[in-house]
Structure formats: structure tokens, C-alpha cells
């Protein structure tokens, strides 16, 4: 009987110690995990601050190489900021401190289509209603017009609030991490295809090409707008684009004198 009592006592003590261990680890696992998140966020913040200082120094110079570096540093800075935002959201969601829904795998196709359709229709309704209100305003007397303009301003404020609320759905529905992963994956896919098209393995003379010569005298924004149409066509039919830009109004030296050329081996000399 005494032996049985000793065994029971040992089993009880073992279970009690095991229970204390489980409770202790459960209370301390979250802070340790949080510390990893916080350390990573602090590191990213320091990196972003350092990049911003470099950008400020580079932007003060007029060297073309410095301007190229500015573009690269901007991309890197944006990437770090996006990762920092993602970690902050994940940390808030993990701690349950912001009232957001916990991260989910991915939304249904119907949900994403409906969310985008609601945002698009709300924006289109804003444009249409604003246009109609402005038309009515032009037919009113000066006294009525002043009152009507206040209505238009009020409607504009409410429309902006509505559109912001619709966009904020993505912050609380639990799918934002999935969207960011999909955006990053799509960006890599597009960049890889662009690089493959613009820098073919074969000699440029042996592949079909698209040449773009914008013979329209307009400013930088206008010329880039037309150049993007050429890029769309080249991308759609799977050919490298050769852009003729000498004599552009905003810079007589053309696109390649300010920016990196669209291709490393398919240049105007290959056209």
C-alpha cells in the first residue's frame, strides 16, 4: 500500500511539474516571438532612414550616374518600407490589438471581384454625379449657385470618405498579406518577361523587333505616354522595343541620356 502511495505521489509531482512547464512556456512564447518582430522592424526602420539620407545626398547632385543610383535606392527603400508595414500588420494581428481579422490564406475569386467592382462603381458614381451637379450649377443664378457649390463640396467630401472606407476593407478582411504576396509575384513575373523580351539571348538582328519613333512634338509626360503605348504593343506581341527618342522636346539627347536604355543589346543601331 505504501509502495502504491509513493508511485501515485511521484506521478502527481511529475504531472504538476509538466503543467508548470507548459504554463511557463505559453506565457513566454508570445513575448519572444514579438521580440523577433520588433527587432526586425527596428532594423528595417534604421535601413530606411539610412537610405533616405543617401537619397537626399544623391538628389542634391547633377551627375547622371547619381540619378540612376537615386532610382535604385528608391526601389530598395520602397521594398524595405513595404516589408516593415507587413511585419507591423502581422504583429498587430498576432497580438489582437487592432481589431483586424487574423490573416487568411486567400479570398475567393467572387469576393475579390465583388470588392473591386464596388470600389470601381463607387468611383464612377462620384464622377458622374459630380459632372451632373456642375452642369446644373452653370444654369443657376449667382445666389443659388453659391449654395449649390456648397452642396458639390459636401458631396465631394462624402465621396472621398466612402472611397477611403471601401479601400480600408483590405486592411481588415485578413487577406492583405495574400494580396501583397500576389502583387510581388506578379511584379517578378512581369519584370522577368520584360527583361527576357528586351534583352533576348539571340543577337538582336535575328529576332523580330518593334521600333517606336514618336514624331509628335510635346512635353515629357506626353512623350512618355505615347512611348508606353509602344511598350504595351511590344509586350503583347512578344518583341523587344527599340525607342527612337533623339530630338525630344524635353531633352534633345533623348530618353537614353536621362534614363537607362530600354534594352542593353537591342538599341537604335540594331533597328
Backbone as JSON, one array per atom type, in Angstrom:
{
  "sequence": "XXXXXXXXXXXXXXXXXXXXXXXXXXXXXXXXXXXXXXXXXXXXXXXXXXXXXXXXXXXXXXXXXXXXXXXXXXXXXXXXXXXXXXXXXXXXXXXXXXXXXXXXXXXXXXXXXXXXXXXXXXXXXXXXXXXXXXXXXXXXXXXXXXXXXXXXXXXXXXXXXXXXXXXXXXXXXXXXXXXXXXXXXXXXXXXXXXXXXXXXXXXXXXXXXXXXXXXXXXXXXXXXXXXXXXXXXXXXXXXXXXXXXXXXXXXXXXXXXXXXXXXXXXXXXXX",
  "N": [[0.83, -1.21, 0.0], [1.93, 1.18, 0.8], [3.91, 1.4, -1.12], [2.39, 1.75, -3.45], [1.27, 4.22, -2.83], [3.53, 5.87, -2.89], [4.24, 5.71, -5.59], [2.01, 6.91, -6.77], [2.28, 9.44, -5.73], [4.7, 10.27, -6.93], [3.92, 10.27, -9.63], [1.98, 12.27, -9.55], [3.52, 14.52, -8.82], [5.18, 14.66, -11.07], [3.34, 15.23, -13.12], [2.47, 17.71, -12.21], [4.78, 19.28, -12.4], [5.18, 19.14, -15.13], [2.86, 20.48, -16.0], [3.34, 23.07, -14.97], [5.54, 23.72, -16.54], [4.4, 23.83, -19.12], [2.6, 25.96, -18.76], [4.41, 28.01, -18.2], [5.96, 28.18, -20.57], [3.98, 28.87, -22.41], [3.27, 31.42, -21.59], [5.53, 32.83, -22.13], [6.22, 32.49, -24.76], [4.94, 34.16, -26.65], [5.92, 36.87, -26.06], [8.64, 36.39, -26.75], [8.46, 35.76, -29.48], [7.31, 38.14, -30.33], [9.44, 39.83, -29.82], [11.24, 39.12, -31.8], [9.85, 40.05, -34.09], [9.78, 42.8, -33.44], [12.5, 43.46, -33.32], [13.22, 43.02, -35.98], [11.63, 44.95, -37.25], [12.73, 47.27, -36.15], [15.31, 47.11, -37.24], [14.73, 47.32, -40.0], [13.64, 49.89, -40.03], [15.88, 51.44, -39.38], [17.45, 50.9, -41.65], [15.85, 52.04, -43.65], [15.9, 54.73, -42.87], [18.63, 55.24, -43.23], [18.87, 54.86, -46.01], [17.27, 56.94, -46.9], [18.78, 59.15, -46.16], [20.98, 58.79, -47.86], [19.65, 59.11, -50.3], [18.9, 61.79, -50.17], [21.41, 63.0, -50.32], [22.28, 62.13, -52.84], [20.33, 63.22, -54.54], [20.91, 65.86, -54.45], [22.96, 66.22, -56.18], [24.06, 66.63, -59.63], [24.95, 64.71, -61.28], [24.57, 62.21, -63.76], [24.94, 59.5, -63.25], [24.51, 59.51, -60.53], [21.79, 60.06, -60.49], [20.77, 57.72, -61.55], [21.46, 56.0, -59.5], [19.79, 57.05, -57.56], [17.27, 56.19, -58.42], [17.56, 53.4, -58.08], [18.02, 53.26, -55.31], [15.62, 54.29, -54.41], [13.81, 52.28, -55.13], [14.77, 50.19, -53.52], [14.38, 51.29, -51.0], [11.58, 51.54, -50.95], [10.88, 48.85, -51.05], [11.86, 47.91, -48.57], [10.28, 49.47, -46.86], [7.75, 48.46, -47.45], [8.02, 45.83, -46.52], [8.38, 46.38, -43.82], [5.89, 47.51, -43.14], [4.3, 45.27, -43.57], [5.23, 43.52, -41.57], [4.54, 44.97, -39.29], [1.74, 44.95, -39.47], [1.32, 42.2, -39.26], [2.27, 41.76, -36.67], [0.49, 43.33, -35.14], [-1.89, 42.01, -35.73], [-1.32, 39.5, -34.66], [-1.13, 40.04, -31.96], [-3.67, 40.82, -31.52], [-4.46, 43.45, -31.22], [-5.54, 45.44, -32.83], [-8.04, 44.99, -33.78], [-8.38, 43.77, -36.22], [-9.16, 41.22, -38.63], [-7.74, 38.0, -38.34], [-4.92, 36.86, -40.3], [-5.68, 35.32, -43.4], [-5.7, 32.56, -45.75], [-6.33, 32.87, -48.66], [-8.6, 34.94, -50.56], [-11.86, 34.18, -52.0], [-12.46, 34.02, -55.53], [-14.82, 35.26, -56.27], [-15.27, 37.0, -54.14], [-13.09, 38.86, -54.31], [-13.55, 39.95, -56.85], [-16.06, 41.14, -56.45], [-15.43, 43.03, -54.44], [-13.65, 44.75, -55.79], [-15.33, 45.59, -57.82], [-17.28, 47.02, -56.4], [-15.72, 49.17, -55.44], [-14.92, 50.34, -57.9], [-17.43, 51.03, -59.04], [-18.4, 52.81, -57.14], [-16.55, 54.87, -57.44], [-17.02, 55.6, -60.11], [-19.67, 56.45, -59.89], [-19.27, 58.7, -58.32], [-17.83, 60.36, -60.12], [-19.75, 60.69, -62.18], [-21.96, 61.86, -60.84], [-20.81, 64.21, -59.83], [-20.19, 65.53, -62.23], [-22.8, 65.95, -63.27], [-23.89, 67.58, -61.27], [-22.26, 69.83, -61.54], [-23.04, 70.7, -64.08], [-25.68, 71.48, -63.6], [-25.15, 73.54, -61.84], [-24.09, 75.5, -63.49], [-26.33, 76.63, -64.64], [-27.71, 78.1, -62.81], [-28.73, 80.95, -60.83], [-26.63, 83.56, -59.43], [-26.87, 83.66, -56.6], [-28.15, 81.22, -55.98], [-26.29, 79.55, -57.1], [-24.06, 79.73, -55.44], [-24.96, 78.44, -53.12], [-25.42, 75.94, -54.23], [-22.86, 75.18, -54.98], [-21.74, 74.71, -52.52], [-23.1, 72.41, -51.85], [-21.98, 70.7, -53.75], [-19.32, 70.62, -52.86], [-19.69, 69.43, -50.38], [-20.7, 66.95, -51.16], [-18.43, 65.97, -52.49], [-16.64, 65.66, -50.35], [-17.95, 63.65, -48.85], [-17.88, 61.61, -50.73], [-15.14, 61.07, -50.94], [-14.65, 60.09, -48.38], [-16.23, 57.78, -48.44], [-14.98, 56.27, -50.5], [-12.46, 55.94, -49.34], [-13.15, 54.38, -47.14], [-14.03, 52.06, -48.4], [-11.64, 51.22, -49.58], [-10.23, 50.7, -47.26], [-11.24, 48.31, -46.44], [-9.59, 46.3, -47.28], [-7.64, 46.3, -45.37], [-8.64, 45.1, -43.15], [-9.86, 42.7, -43.7], [-8.36, 40.45, -43.6], [-6.91, 39.47, -45.74], [-4.82, 40.89, -46.75], [-2.06, 40.31, -46.62], [-1.92, 38.18, -48.37], [-2.6, 39.52, -50.75], [-0.38, 41.21, -51.04], [1.66, 39.36, -51.38], [0.8, 38.23, -53.8], [0.94, 40.48, -55.48], [3.7, 40.97, -55.4], [4.63, 38.6, -56.55], [3.44, 38.77, -59.09], [4.7, 41.08, -60.0], [7.39, 40.23, -60.16], [7.1, 38.3, -62.15], [6.29, 39.88, -64.35], [8.52, 41.59, -64.59], [10.52, 39.74, -65.15], [9.65, 38.76, -67.63], [9.7, 41.11, -69.15], [12.46, 41.7, -69.05], [13.41, 39.46, -70.39], [12.26, 39.81, -72.92], [13.25, 42.33, -73.72], [15.97, 41.97, -73.67], [17.03, 39.82, -75.5], [18.29, 36.44, -75.87], [19.34, 35.62, -78.31], [21.18, 37.25, -80.99], [20.24, 40.63, -81.56], [19.64, 41.31, -84.17], [18.59, 39.02, -85.2], [16.06, 38.6, -84.27], [12.56, 39.37, -84.28], [11.5, 42.72, -84.11], [10.12, 45.67, -82.46], [9.88, 48.92, -83.49], [9.83, 52.24, -82.31], [9.04, 55.42, -83.01], [8.44, 58.46, -82.03], [7.01, 60.95, -83.54], [6.0, 63.38, -82.62], [5.7, 66.52, -81.41], [5.87, 67.22, -78.21], [5.62, 67.61, -74.59], [7.49, 66.11, -71.8], [5.8, 64.34, -70.25], [3.77, 63.79, -72.1], [5.23, 62.56, -74.21], [6.29, 60.28, -72.93], [3.9, 59.06, -72.35], [3.0, 58.28, -74.93], [5.13, 56.62, -75.56], [4.71, 54.53, -73.8], [2.48, 53.32, -74.91], [3.71, 52.11, -77.08], [5.31, 50.28, -75.7], [3.33, 48.66, -74.6], [2.28, 47.42, -76.89], [4.57, 46.07, -77.85], [5.09, 44.34, -75.73], [2.75, 42.81, -75.73], [2.85, 41.41, -78.15], [5.18, 40.1, -77.89], [7.83, 41.06, -78.51], [11.05, 42.72, -78.61], [11.42, 46.19, -77.77], [12.51, 48.99, -79.55], [13.37, 52.18, -78.98], [13.19, 55.25, -80.5], [14.37, 58.33, -79.69], [15.78, 60.66, -80.05], [16.07, 64.17, -80.14], [13.83, 64.8, -78.69], [11.54, 67.03, -77.13], [11.75, 67.72, -74.4], [14.29, 66.92, -73.82], [16.98, 67.07, -75.82], [18.82, 65.1, -76.24], [17.47, 62.78, -75.89], [15.72, 59.85, -74.57], [17.55, 57.92, -73.55], [19.63, 59.41, -72.58], [18.94, 60.39, -70.16], [17.66, 58.35, -68.71], [18.13, 54.8, -68.01], [18.72, 52.76, -70.88], [16.0, 51.13, -72.66], [16.76, 48.58, -73.45], [19.64, 46.45, -73.31], [21.0, 45.25, -75.4], [19.47, 45.54, -77.67], [19.4, 48.12, -79.45], [19.07, 51.4, -80.98], [20.86, 51.18, -83.06], [20.49, 48.63, -83.89], [18.18, 48.57, -85.25]],
  "CA": [[0.0, 0.0, 0.0], [2.84, 2.33, 0.87], [4.57, 1.5, -2.42], [1.42, 2.33, -4.39], [1.15, 5.64, -2.5], [4.74, 6.56, -3.37], [4.15, 5.81, -7.05], [0.99, 7.92, -7.07], [2.86, 10.74, -5.38], [5.68, 10.62, -7.97], [3.18, 10.6, -10.85], [1.33, 13.57, -9.33], [4.57, 15.55, -8.86], [5.63, 14.78, -12.46], [2.31, 15.95, -13.86], [2.44, 19.1, -11.73], [5.95, 19.96, -12.98], [4.91, 19.27, -16.57], [1.87, 21.55, -16.15], [4.02, 24.35, -14.76], [6.38, 23.97, -17.71], [3.51, 24.24, -20.22], [2.1, 27.32, -18.48], [5.52, 28.96, -18.31], [6.33, 28.38, -21.98], [2.89, 29.56, -23.12], [3.29, 32.83, -21.23], [6.75, 33.49, -22.61], [6.46, 32.29, -26.19], [4.49, 35.33, -27.39], [6.89, 37.96, -25.99], [9.85, 36.07, -27.5], [8.14, 35.93, -30.89], [7.13, 39.57, -30.55], [10.76, 40.45, -29.82], [11.8, 38.9, -33.14], [9.17, 41.01, -34.96], [10.18, 44.16, -33.09], [13.9, 43.64, -33.73], [13.24, 43.12, -37.44], [11.05, 46.24, -37.59], [13.72, 48.29, -35.81], [16.39, 47.02, -38.23], [14.23, 47.88, -41.26], [13.49, 51.34, -39.87], [17.23, 52.01, -39.48], [17.87, 50.8, -43.04], [15.09, 53.03, -44.41], [16.44, 56.05, -42.53], [19.94, 55.35, -43.87], [18.65, 55.04, -47.45], [16.73, 58.29, -47.13], [19.91, 60.08, -46.09], [21.72, 58.64, -49.11], [18.84, 59.71, -51.38], [18.99, 63.25, -50.05], [22.73, 63.4, -50.81], [22.36, 61.89, -54.29], [19.44, 64.12, -55.25], [21.49, 67.2, -54.48], [23.95, 66.27, -57.26], [23.56, 66.69, -61.01], [25.57, 63.62, -62.03], [23.6, 61.25, -64.3], [25.1, 58.25, -62.51], [23.84, 59.69, -59.24], [20.35, 59.97, -60.71], [20.48, 56.29, -61.71], [21.52, 55.44, -58.15], [18.59, 57.5, -56.86], [16.19, 55.28, -58.79], [17.79, 52.11, -57.43], [17.84, 53.42, -53.87], [14.18, 54.47, -54.18], [13.19, 50.95, -55.2], [15.16, 49.43, -52.33], [13.72, 51.92, -49.85], [10.16, 51.17, -51.01], [10.78, 47.43, -50.71], [12.03, 47.8, -47.13], [9.11, 50.05, -46.2], [6.64, 47.51, -47.61], [8.24, 44.71, -45.59], [8.15, 46.88, -42.47], [4.44, 47.61, -42.96], [3.76, 43.91, -43.47], [5.57, 43.0, -40.26], [3.74, 45.68, -38.29], [0.38, 44.42, -39.53], [1.34, 40.84, -38.74], [2.44, 41.85, -35.23], [-0.78, 43.79, -34.57], [-2.88, 40.94, -35.88], [-0.93, 38.43, -33.75], [-1.45, 40.46, -30.6], [-5.1, 41.11, -31.41], [-4.62, 44.79, -30.67], [-6.09, 46.44, -33.74], [-9.4, 44.63, -34.17], [-8.44, 43.24, -37.57], [-9.33, 39.79, -38.75], [-6.45, 37.34, -38.49], [-4.56, 36.62, -41.69], [-6.24, 34.13, -44.01], [-4.92, 32.06, -46.87], [-6.64, 33.67, -49.84], [-10.05, 35.13, -50.74], [-12.45, 33.55, -53.18], [-12.47, 34.87, -56.72], [-16.05, 36.06, -56.24], [-15.09, 38.08, -53.15], [-12.19, 39.89, -54.85], [-14.22, 40.63, -57.96], [-17.11, 42.0, -55.9], [-14.8, 44.16, -53.74], [-13.13, 45.68, -56.8], [-16.48, 46.15, -58.54], [-17.88, 48.02, -55.53], [-14.85, 50.35, -55.46], [-14.98, 50.95, -59.22], [-18.74, 51.63, -59.25], [-18.49, 53.97, -56.26], [-15.76, 55.94, -58.06], [-17.73, 56.05, -61.31], [-20.84, 57.19, -59.44], [-18.77, 60.0, -57.89], [-17.52, 61.15, -61.31], [-20.98, 61.0, -62.9], [-22.78, 62.78, -60.05], [-20.12, 65.5, -59.81], [-20.38, 66.14, -63.55], [-24.18, 66.41, -63.38], [-24.08, 68.71, -60.35], [-21.6, 71.0, -62.13], [-23.87, 71.16, -65.19], [-26.81, 72.2, -63.0], [-24.62, 74.76, -61.23], [-23.9, 76.51, -64.53], [-27.61, 77.18, -65.07], [-28.35, 78.75, -61.67], [-28.4, 82.36, -60.54], [-25.43, 83.67, -58.59], [-27.2, 83.31, -55.21], [-28.38, 79.76, -55.91], [-25.06, 78.86, -57.47], [-23.19, 79.66, -54.26], [-25.49, 77.36, -52.27], [-25.24, 74.68, -54.94], [-21.43, 74.84, -54.92], [-21.51, 74.13, -51.19], [-23.6, 71.03, -51.95], [-20.99, 69.94, -54.51], [-18.17, 70.4, -51.99], [-20.1, 68.46, -49.37], [-20.76, 65.65, -51.83], [-17.05, 65.54, -52.75], [-16.09, 65.18, -49.07], [-18.57, 62.37, -48.52], [-17.41, 60.61, -51.7], [-13.78, 60.68, -50.57], [-14.75, 59.25, -47.19], [-16.77, 56.48, -48.86], [-13.95, 55.53, -51.24], [-11.42, 55.55, -48.38], [-13.69, 53.28, -46.34], [-14.03, 50.86, -49.24], [-10.25, 50.77, -49.7], [-9.79, 50.2, -45.95], [-11.7, 46.94, -46.25], [-8.46, 45.41, -47.5], [-6.79, 46.28, -44.19], [-9.29, 44.4, -42.03], [-10.53, 41.46, -44.1], [-7.47, 39.32, -43.38], [-6.32, 38.98, -46.99], [-3.85, 41.84, -47.27], [-0.76, 39.64, -46.82], [-2.04, 37.42, -49.62], [-2.54, 40.47, -51.87], [1.0, 41.68, -51.19], [2.43, 38.26, -51.99], [0.4, 38.11, -55.2], [1.49, 41.63, -56.19], [5.14, 40.75, -55.55], [4.81, 37.51, -57.51], [3.11, 39.29, -60.42], [5.76, 42.03, -60.38], [8.56, 39.45, -60.58], [6.77, 37.68, -63.43], [6.31, 40.92, -65.39], [9.9, 42.06, -64.77], [11.29, 38.68, -65.81], [9.26, 38.71, -69.04], [10.22, 42.32, -69.79], [13.91, 41.54, -69.24], [13.63, 38.45, -71.42], [11.9, 40.38, -74.22], [14.1, 43.46, -74.07], [17.36, 41.54, -73.8], [16.96, 38.44, -76.0], [19.55, 35.68, -75.89], [19.85, 35.68, -79.68], [21.53, 38.6, -81.45], [19.02, 41.41, -81.81], [19.35, 41.32, -85.6], [17.95, 37.76, -85.57], [14.72, 38.5, -83.68], [11.62, 40.39, -84.73], [11.53, 43.85, -83.17], [9.17, 46.77, -82.62], [10.54, 50.23, -83.41], [8.9, 53.3, -81.92], [9.58, 56.76, -83.3], [7.35, 59.39, -81.73], [7.23, 62.19, -84.3], [5.0, 64.32, -82.11], [6.36, 67.47, -80.55], [5.14, 67.54, -76.97], [6.47, 67.57, -73.4], [7.96, 64.83, -71.27], [4.68, 63.47, -69.89], [3.1, 63.39, -73.34], [6.07, 61.63, -74.96], [6.33, 59.02, -72.19], [2.57, 58.46, -72.53], [2.98, 57.6, -76.22], [6.12, 55.54, -75.52], [4.1, 53.41, -73.08], [1.65, 52.6, -75.88], [4.62, 51.25, -77.84], [5.69, 49.19, -74.81], [2.18, 47.74, -74.49], [2.21, 46.62, -78.12], [5.72, 45.17, -77.9], [4.9, 43.3, -74.7], [1.63, 41.95, -76.12], [3.2, 40.52, -79.27], [6.39, 39.37, -77.53], [9.0, 41.52, -79.24], [11.77, 43.81, -77.93], [11.1, 47.53, -78.25], [13.6, 49.93, -79.79], [12.75, 53.51, -78.87], [13.91, 56.39, -81.08], [13.95, 59.48, -78.9], [16.63, 61.83, -80.29], [15.35, 65.38, -80.51], [12.64, 65.04, -77.87], [11.49, 68.43, -76.72], [12.21, 67.93, -73.02], [15.72, 66.67, -73.79], [17.36, 66.78, -77.22], [19.61, 63.87, -76.27], [16.57, 61.64, -75.88], [15.41, 59.07, -73.37], [18.72, 57.2, -73.02], [20.57, 60.32, -71.94], [18.46, 60.65, -68.8], [17.33, 57.08, -68.08], [18.76, 53.63, -68.59], [18.03, 52.38, -72.12], [15.04, 50.03, -72.5], [17.42, 47.3, -73.71], [21.09, 46.51, -73.31], [21.56, 44.78, -76.66], [18.61, 45.95, -78.79], [19.43, 49.58, -79.46], [18.7, 52.0, -82.28], [21.78, 50.71, -84.1], [20.04, 47.31, -84.33], [16.9, 48.7, -85.95]],
  "C": [[0.87, 1.25, 0.0], [3.53, 2.54, -0.47], [3.66, 2.13, -3.45], [1.28, 3.83, -4.14], [2.34, 6.43, -2.99], [4.7, 6.75, -4.89], [3.14, 6.89, -7.45], [1.53, 9.32, -6.82], [3.85, 11.2, -6.45], [4.98, 11.02, -9.27], [2.55, 11.98, -10.73], [2.34, 14.71, -9.44], [5.04, 15.76, -10.3], [4.63, 15.56, -13.3], [2.26, 17.42, -13.47], [3.58, 19.9, -12.34], [5.73, 20.17, -14.48], [3.9, 20.38, -16.84], [2.47, 22.93, -15.97], [4.88, 24.73, -15.96], [5.55, 24.48, -18.89], [3.01, 25.66, -20.03], [3.2, 28.34, -18.67], [5.88, 29.24, -19.76], [5.25, 29.11, -22.74], [2.89, 31.04, -22.81], [4.47, 33.56, -21.85], [6.99, 33.32, -24.1], [6.07, 33.51, -26.99], [5.45, 36.5, -27.29], [8.15, 37.67, -26.79], [9.62, 36.25, -29.0], [7.97, 37.4, -31.23], [8.48, 40.28, -30.63], [11.42, 40.28, -31.18], [11.2, 39.88, -34.13], [9.71, 42.42, -34.71], [11.62, 44.45, -33.5], [14.01, 43.82, -35.24], [12.71, 44.48, -37.89], [12.05, 47.37, -37.31], [14.87, 48.3, -36.81], [15.96, 47.65, -39.56], [14.09, 49.39, -41.18], [14.84, 52.03, -39.99], [17.73, 51.99, -40.92], [17.16, 51.85, -43.9], [15.62, 54.43, -44.14], [17.79, 56.28, -43.2], [19.8, 55.58, -45.38], [18.12, 56.43, -47.75], [17.83, 59.34, -47.06], [20.75, 60.01, -47.36], [20.98, 59.29, -50.27], [18.95, 61.23, -51.35], [20.33, 63.75, -50.59], [22.83, 63.24, -52.33], [21.51, 62.88, -55.07], [19.98, 65.54, -55.33], [22.52, 67.35, -55.6], [23.29, 66.26, -58.62], [24.14, 65.58, -61.88], [24.51, 62.63, -62.48], [23.69, 59.93, -63.56], [24.44, 58.32, -61.14], [22.33, 59.55, -59.38], [19.92, 58.52, -60.9], [20.48, 55.62, -60.34], [20.29, 55.83, -57.34], [17.43, 56.56, -57.15], [16.33, 53.93, -58.1], [17.55, 52.18, -55.93], [16.36, 53.6, -53.53], [13.47, 53.13, -54.17], [13.51, 50.15, -53.94], [14.47, 49.97, -51.09], [12.24, 51.53, -49.79], [9.97, 49.71, -50.62], [10.9, 47.22, -49.2], [10.82, 48.34, -46.38], [7.9, 49.11, -46.3], [6.78, 46.33, -46.66], [7.97, 45.15, -44.16], [6.66, 47.01, -42.17], [3.81, 46.24, -42.77], [4.01, 43.33, -42.1], [4.75, 43.67, -39.16], [2.3, 45.17, -38.27], [0.31, 43.02, -38.94], [1.46, 40.84, -37.21], [1.16, 42.31, -34.55], [-1.84, 42.71, -34.61], [-2.61, 39.81, -34.89], [-1.29, 38.76, -32.31], [-2.92, 40.77, -30.41], [-5.38, 42.51, -30.92], [-5.26, 45.8, -31.58], [-7.46, 46.07, -34.26], [-9.51, 44.07, -35.56], [-8.66, 41.74, -37.54], [-7.97, 39.15, -38.96], [-6.22, 36.97, -39.95], [-5.13, 35.29, -42.18], [-5.41, 33.74, -45.22], [-5.13, 32.91, -48.11], [-8.15, 33.81, -49.98], [-10.55, 34.33, -51.94], [-12.42, 34.55, -54.33], [-13.67, 35.79, -56.72], [-15.91, 37.24, -55.28], [-14.23, 39.21, -53.72], [-12.84, 40.65, -55.99], [-15.28, 41.59, -57.44], [-16.52, 43.21, -55.2], [-14.3, 45.2, -54.73], [-14.28, 46.35, -57.56], [-17.14, 47.25, -57.71], [-17.05, 49.31, -55.54], [-14.95, 51.08, -56.79], [-16.31, 51.67, -59.43], [-18.94, 52.86, -58.36], [-17.72, 55.15, -56.85], [-16.47, 56.5, -59.3], [-18.97, 56.87, -60.94], [-20.44, 58.6, -58.98], [-18.5, 60.91, -59.09], [-18.81, 61.61, -62.0], [-21.79, 62.06, -62.14], [-22.14, 64.17, -60.0], [-20.29, 66.24, -61.12], [-21.8, 66.7, -63.69], [-24.46, 67.61, -62.47], [-23.44, 69.98, -60.9], [-22.4, 71.56, -63.3], [-25.06, 71.97, -64.67], [-26.35, 73.54, -62.43], [-24.46, 75.88, -62.26], [-25.17, 77.18, -65.0], [-28.32, 77.97, -63.98], [-27.95, 80.21, -61.58], [-27.21, 82.38, -59.58], [-25.72, 83.25, -57.14], [-27.39, 81.8, -55.06], [-27.11, 78.99, -56.22], [-24.13, 78.71, -56.27], [-23.65, 78.54, -53.32], [-25.24, 76.0, -52.9], [-23.78, 74.23, -54.91], [-21.08, 74.24, -53.56], [-21.99, 72.67, -51.15], [-22.57, 70.16, -52.68], [-19.77, 69.63, -53.65], [-18.49, 69.36, -50.92], [-20.16, 67.05, -49.96], [-19.36, 65.1, -52.09], [-16.41, 64.99, -51.48], [-16.64, 63.8, -48.73], [-18.1, 61.26, -49.47], [-16.01, 60.13, -51.35], [-13.78, 59.77, -49.34], [-15.23, 57.85, -47.56], [-15.7, 55.65, -49.57], [-12.81, 55.08, -50.31], [-11.89, 54.37, -47.53], [-13.69, 51.97, -47.12], [-12.61, 50.31, -49.38], [-9.76, 50.16, -48.38], [-10.29, 48.8, -45.65], [-10.53, 45.97, -46.39], [-7.56, 45.32, -46.27], [-7.37, 45.43, -43.06], [-9.91, 43.06, -42.43], [-9.63, 40.23, -43.99], [-6.74, 38.81, -44.6], [-5.2, 39.87, -47.51], [-2.47, 41.22, -47.5], [-0.79, 38.82, -48.1], [-1.93, 38.35, -50.81], [-1.11, 40.93, -52.11], [1.88, 40.59, -51.8], [2.09, 38.11, -53.47], [0.96, 39.26, -56.03], [2.99, 41.44, -56.44], [5.42, 39.67, -56.58], [4.52, 37.99, -58.93], [4.18, 40.26, -60.91], [7.0, 41.29, -60.87], [8.32, 38.81, -61.94], [6.86, 38.69, -64.57], [7.74, 41.38, -65.66], [10.73, 41.01, -65.49], [10.95, 38.61, -67.3], [9.77, 39.95, -69.79], [11.73, 42.2, -70.07], [14.21, 40.54, -70.34], [13.34, 39.0, -72.81], [12.89, 41.45, -74.65], [15.56, 43.08, -74.24], [17.38, 40.08, -74.24], [18.33, 37.77, -76.01], [20.18, 35.72, -77.28], [20.32, 37.1, -80.0], [20.27, 39.36, -81.87], [18.63, 41.4, -83.28], [18.57, 40.08, -86.04], [16.56, 37.58, -84.96], [13.85, 39.62, -84.23], [11.51, 41.47, -83.65], [10.38, 44.82, -83.45], [9.95, 48.07, -82.48], [9.49, 51.3, -83.15], [9.57, 54.65, -82.12], [8.44, 57.76, -83.14], [7.65, 60.73, -82.41], [6.19, 63.23, -83.92], [5.7, 65.25, -81.13], [5.52, 67.82, -79.32], [6.09, 67.36, -75.79], [6.78, 66.17, -72.92], [6.81, 63.87, -70.99], [3.97, 62.93, -71.12], [3.92, 62.35, -74.09], [6.17, 60.27, -74.26], [5.0, 58.29, -72.32], [2.51, 57.68, -73.84], [3.99, 56.45, -76.25], [5.55, 54.31, -74.81], [3.14, 52.63, -73.98], [2.51, 51.64, -76.71], [5.04, 50.04, -77.0], [4.56, 48.17, -74.69], [2.11, 46.82, -75.71], [3.35, 45.61, -78.17], [5.56, 44.02, -76.9], [3.83, 42.3, -75.13], [2.03, 40.97, -77.21], [4.54, 39.83, -79.05], [7.63, 39.75, -78.31], [9.72, 42.61, -78.45], [11.44, 45.15, -78.58], [12.39, 48.34, -78.42], [12.97, 51.31, -79.89], [13.67, 54.57, -79.46], [13.45, 57.65, -80.36], [14.85, 60.7, -79.09], [15.77, 63.02, -80.72], [14.06, 65.61, -79.73], [12.7, 66.44, -77.27], [12.06, 68.63, -75.31], [13.71, 67.69, -72.88], [16.16, 66.25, -75.19], [18.16, 65.5, -77.35], [18.76, 62.62, -76.21], [16.47, 60.92, -74.55], [16.67, 58.5, -72.73], [19.73, 58.11, -72.34], [20.19, 60.61, -70.48], [18.22, 59.35, -68.04], [18.18, 55.96, -68.68], [18.01, 53.24, -69.86], [17.08, 51.22, -71.89], [15.67, 48.65, -72.69], [18.92, 47.5, -73.72], [21.69, 46.12, -74.66], [20.68, 45.04, -77.87], [18.49, 47.46, -78.77], [19.06, 50.09, -80.85], [19.62, 51.55, -83.39], [21.38, 49.35, -84.64], [18.77, 47.38, -85.14], [17.08, 48.51, -87.44]]
}
